């Protein structure tokens, strides 16, 4: 099989020339200079979406549905069961996003079977929404959602290590904390961009203050989860910044070299039968390079 061995820079708000330079270091397609993604100008006008799959069963769900607003960097999160359909995703998307923000102008996705199904493409065609899809193997067009997934997954891995069946319960707080945290690129919170004002502060709670046991348990649990989210979101943002600040270059590989391959989660199924692939290793191999088929493309 053929794969592309490369990484991409996180672009920030670079202009067309800089963005094209970053893209051309890792990608090529005909007339690429004529096909930049449009710059979003309003909140929830252009969105990207993806699935975080392979999570431990929690409240009947195994999949996290992530939708990112390309303008504000705000997110909506939803849960899905194993074996979900395109109809179910549309229903969830309508409930999560459309009823609050209307139908988006464009949607960026990878080529998951859901997103290339006839039902999905026809529905959005007649809704006036442009569907923009990334490459079939390495969906870096959808970089924004991928970065968001990494942030959310880092929280899940930290929490699921001890309580793998409870992640779905804390989706609302995961969403709230991300949307009220300062985004690295804009120095604003998504909440501020969307609503034009800072998010309201949540007063801290001292455990045992309330004499109502249920109230004490809820508030104590809330603060515990927010503390965990804050810690892991900060860690994830720092990791993303380190990656963005690196001066990267393409690394050539000679025929006969042995390499490890970093795979997208939905590509791991054929190589590794982990029960929960989101908590499994990220690299596979080593594999031998048998031929070079492009500047940054190799056959293993």
C-alpha positions as CSV (number, residue, x, y, z in Angstrom):
1,X,0.0,0.0,0.0
2,X,1.1,3.6,-0.5
3,X,1.3,6.2,2.3
4,X,2.5,9.7,2.7
5,X,5.1,10.3,5.4
6,X,4.8,13.9,6.5
7,X,3.6,16.3,9.1
8,X,2.0,19.8,8.8
9,X,2.5,23.1,10.5
10,X,-0.3,24.7,12.4
11,X,-1.0,27.8,10.4
12,X,-2.5,30.4,12.8
13,X,-3.7,33.4,10.7
14,X,-1.1,33.4,8.0
15,X,-1.7,35.0,4.6
16,X,-2.2,33.2,1.3
17,X,1.5,33.0,0.5
18,X,2.6,31.7,3.8
19,X,-0.3,29.2,4.0
20,X,0.5,28.0,0.5
21,X,4.1,27.6,1.4
22,X,3.2,25.5,4.5
23,X,0.8,23.4,2.4
24,X,3.2,22.8,-0.5
25,X,5.8,21.5,1.9
26,X,3.6,18.5,2.6
27,X,0.9,18.3,-0.1
28,X,0.4,18.7,-3.9
29,X,-2.6,18.7,-6.1
30,X,-3.3,20.2,-9.5
31,X,-4.1,23.9,-9.4
32,X,-3.5,24.0,-5.6
33,X,-2.9,27.8,-5.8
34,X,-6.4,28.3,-7.0
35,X,-8.1,26.3,-4.3
36,X,-7.6,27.8,-0.8
37,X,-10.3,27.3,1.8
38,X,-12.2,30.6,2.2
39,X,-11.5,32.6,5.3
40,X,-14.6,32.4,7.6
41,X,-16.2,35.8,8.3
42,X,-19.0,34.9,10.7
43,X,-19.5,32.5,13.6
44,X,-20.8,29.1,12.8
45,X,-20.8,29.8,9.1
46,X,-18.0,27.4,8.3
47,X,-17.5,24.3,10.4
48,X,-15.4,21.2,10.5
49,X,-16.4,17.9,12.1
50,X,-15.1,14.5,13.0
51,X,-15.7,11.4,15.1
52,X,-13.6,10.3,18.1
53,X,-14.2,6.5,17.9
54,X,-13.2,3.5,19.9
55,X,-13.9,4.9,23.3
56,X,-15.0,2.7,26.2
57,X,-18.8,2.3,26.5
58,X,-20.2,5.1,28.6
59,X,-24.0,5.6,29.2
60,X,-24.6,3.5,26.1
61,X,-22.2,5.6,23.9
62,X,-18.8,4.8,22.3
63,X,-18.3,7.7,19.9
64,X,-17.7,11.4,20.4
65,X,-19.0,13.7,17.6
66,X,-16.9,16.9,17.5
67,X,-18.0,20.0,15.5
68,X,-15.6,23.0,15.4
69,X,-16.6,26.6,14.3
70,X,-13.7,27.7,12.0
71,X,-14.2,31.4,13.0
72,X,-14.5,31.4,16.8
73,X,-12.8,28.0,17.4
74,X,-15.8,27.1,19.6
75,X,-17.0,23.5,19.7
76,X,-20.1,21.4,20.1
77,X,-19.8,17.9,21.4
78,X,-22.3,15.0,21.0
79,X,-22.3,11.3,21.7
80,X,-23.2,8.4,19.4
81,X,-23.6,4.7,19.9
82,X,-21.6,2.0,18.0
83,X,-23.0,1.4,14.5
84,X,-24.5,4.9,14.1
85,X,-26.0,5.9,10.7
86,X,-25.7,9.1,8.6
87,X,-29.3,9.8,9.5
88,X,-28.5,9.7,13.2
89,X,-25.5,12.0,12.7
90,X,-27.7,14.5,10.8
91,X,-30.2,14.4,13.6
92,X,-27.5,15.0,16.2
93,X,-25.9,17.8,14.1
94,X,-29.3,19.5,13.7
95,X,-29.9,19.4,17.5
96,X,-26.4,20.4,18.4
97,X,-25.6,23.1,15.8
98,X,-28.4,24.0,13.3
99,X,-31.1,24.8,15.9
100,X,-28.7,27.3,17.5
101,X,-26.8,28.7,14.6
102,X,-28.6,27.8,11.4
103,X,-27.3,25.6,8.5
104,X,-23.6,26.3,7.8
105,X,-22.2,27.6,4.6
106,X,-19.6,24.8,4.4
107,X,-18.5,21.7,6.3
108,X,-15.0,20.3,6.3
109,X,-14.6,16.6,7.0
110,X,-12.5,13.6,6.2
111,X,-13.8,10.8,3.9
112,X,-15.5,8.8,6.5
113,X,-18.2,6.6,4.9
114,X,-20.9,8.7,6.7
115,X,-19.6,11.9,5.0
116,X,-19.5,10.4,1.5
117,X,-22.8,8.6,1.7
118,X,-25.4,9.5,-0.9
119,X,-27.9,10.5,1.9
120,X,-25.3,12.9,3.4
121,X,-24.2,14.5,0.2
122,X,-27.7,14.9,-1.3
123,X,-29.1,16.4,1.9
124,X,-26.5,19.1,2.2
125,X,-26.5,19.7,-1.6
126,X,-30.1,20.7,-1.4
127,X,-29.5,22.6,1.9
128,X,-27.0,24.9,0.1
129,X,-24.0,23.7,2.1
130,X,-20.7,23.1,0.4
131,X,-18.9,19.9,1.5
132,X,-15.1,20.1,1.6
133,X,-13.3,16.9,2.1
134,X,-9.7,16.1,2.9
135,X,-7.5,13.5,1.2
136,X,-8.5,9.9,1.4
137,X,-5.7,8.8,3.7
138,X,-4.2,11.8,5.5
139,X,-7.0,14.2,6.3
140,X,-4.9,17.2,7.3
141,X,-7.4,19.5,5.5
142,X,-9.4,18.9,8.7
143,X,-6.6,20.1,10.9
144,X,-8.7,22.2,13.2
145,X,-10.9,19.3,14.3
146,X,-7.9,17.0,14.5
147,X,-6.3,19.4,17.0
148,X,-9.5,19.7,18.9
149,X,-9.8,15.9,19.0
150,X,-6.3,15.6,20.5
151,X,-7.2,18.1,23.2
152,X,-10.5,16.2,24.1
153,X,-8.8,12.8,23.8
154,X,-6.1,13.9,26.2
155,X,-8.7,14.6,28.8
156,X,-10.4,11.3,28.1
157,X,-7.2,9.3,28.3
158,X,-6.4,10.9,31.7
159,X,-9.9,10.2,33.0
160,X,-10.7,6.9,31.3
161,X,-7.5,5.4,32.8
162,X,-9.3,5.1,36.1
163,X,-13.0,5.4,35.2
164,X,-13.5,4.4,31.5
165,X,-17.2,4.1,31.7
166,X,-17.9,7.7,32.9
167,X,-16.5,9.9,30.1
168,X,-19.9,10.7,28.5
169,X,-21.2,12.1,31.8
170,X,-18.7,15.0,31.6
171,X,-19.1,16.0,28.0
172,X,-21.0,19.2,29.0
173,X,-18.2,20.4,31.2
174,X,-15.6,19.5,28.6
175,X,-17.4,21.6,26.1
176,X,-17.9,24.5,28.6
177,X,-14.3,24.6,29.7
178,X,-12.9,24.5,26.2
179,X,-15.3,27.3,25.0
180,X,-14.4,29.5,27.9
181,X,-10.7,29.0,27.7
182,X,-8.4,31.4,25.8
183,X,-7.5,30.1,22.3
184,X,-3.8,30.4,21.4
185,X,-4.4,31.8,17.9
186,X,-6.8,34.6,18.8
187,X,-6.0,35.3,22.5
188,X,-9.7,35.3,23.1
189,X,-12.1,32.6,24.3
190,X,-14.6,31.2,21.8
191,X,-17.3,32.4,24.2
192,X,-16.1,36.0,23.8
193,X,-16.0,35.8,20.0
194,X,-19.5,34.3,19.8
195,X,-21.3,36.4,22.5
196,X,-19.1,39.5,22.6
197,X,-18.5,39.4,26.3
198,X,-16.3,37.4,28.7
199,X,-17.7,34.2,30.1
200,X,-19.3,34.4,33.5
201,X,-17.1,33.1,36.3
202,X,-18.0,30.0,38.2
203,X,-17.4,30.5,42.0
204,X,-15.3,27.7,43.5
205,X,-17.0,25.4,46.0
206,X,-15.5,24.2,49.3
207,X,-16.5,20.6,49.9
208,X,-18.7,20.1,52.9
209,X,-20.1,23.7,52.8
210,X,-23.6,22.6,51.8
211,X,-25.5,20.4,54.3
212,X,-27.5,18.9,51.4
213,X,-25.6,15.8,50.5
214,X,-26.7,15.7,46.8
215,X,-25.8,19.4,46.4
216,X,-22.4,18.9,48.0
217,X,-21.7,15.9,45.8
218,X,-22.7,17.7,42.5
219,X,-20.7,20.8,43.3
220,X,-17.6,18.9,44.5
221,X,-17.7,16.7,41.4
222,X,-18.1,19.7,39.1
223,X,-15.0,21.4,40.6
224,X,-13.0,18.2,40.5
225,X,-13.8,17.7,36.8
226,X,-13.1,21.4,35.9
227,X,-9.7,21.2,37.6
228,X,-8.9,18.0,35.7
229,X,-10.0,19.6,32.4
230,X,-8.0,22.8,33.1
231,X,-4.9,20.8,33.8
232,X,-5.2,18.6,30.7
233,X,-6.3,21.4,28.4
234,X,-3.3,23.5,29.4
235,X,-1.0,20.5,28.8
236,X,-2.6,19.8,25.4
237,X,-2.3,23.5,24.3
238,X,1.3,23.6,25.3
239,X,2.0,20.5,23.3
240,X,0.3,21.9,20.3
241,X,2.3,25.1,20.6
242,X,5.6,23.2,20.8
243,X,4.6,21.4,17.6
244,X,3.6,24.6,15.9
245,X,6.9,26.4,16.9
246,X,9.1,23.7,15.5
247,X,11.0,24.5,12.3
248,X,10.1,21.3,10.4
249,X,11.4,19.9,7.2
250,X,10.6,16.8,5.2
251,X,12.8,13.9,6.2
252,X,14.0,11.8,3.2
253,X,13.9,8.0,3.6
254,X,16.2,5.7,1.6
255,X,14.8,2.5,0.0
256,X,15.6,-0.2,2.5
257,X,15.1,2.0,5.5
258,X,12.8,0.9,8.4
259,X,10.2,3.3,9.6
260,X,7.3,3.6,12.1
261,X,4.0,4.7,10.8
262,X,1.6,7.1,12.6
263,X,-2.0,6.2,11.7
264,X,-5.3,7.9,12.0
265,X,-7.6,6.1,14.4
266,X,-9.9,4.7,11.8
267,X,-6.9,3.2,10.0
268,X,-5.7,1.2,13.0
269,X,-8.4,-1.4,12.9
270,X,-6.7,-3.5,10.2
271,X,-3.3,-3.5,12.0
272,X,-4.1,-3.6,15.7
273,X,-7.1,-5.2,17.4
274,X,-7.2,-3.0,20.4
275,X,-10.5,-2.9,22.1
276,X,-10.4,0.9,22.6
277,X,-8.1,2.3,19.9
278,X,-8.3,5.8,21.2
279,X,-6.4,4.7,24.2
280,X,-3.9,2.6,22.2
281,X,-0.5,3.3,20.8
282,X,-0.1,5.8,18.0
283,X,2.8,4.3,15.9
284,X,3.1,0.9,14.2
285,X,5.9,-0.9,12.6
286,X,8.7,-1.0,11.8
287,X,8.0,-1.3,8.0
288,X,10.6,-1.4,5.3
289,X,10.6,1.4,2.6
290,X,10.4,-0.5,-0.7
291,X,10.2,2.5,-3.1
292,X,9.8,6.3,-3.3
293,X,6.8,7.4,-5.3
294,X,6.9,11.2,-4.7
295,X,8.7,13.9,-2.8
296,X,7.2,12.9,0.5
297,X,5.4,9.7,-0.5
298,X,6.7,6.2,0.0
299,X,5.6,2.6,-0.6
300,X,6.1,0.3,2.4
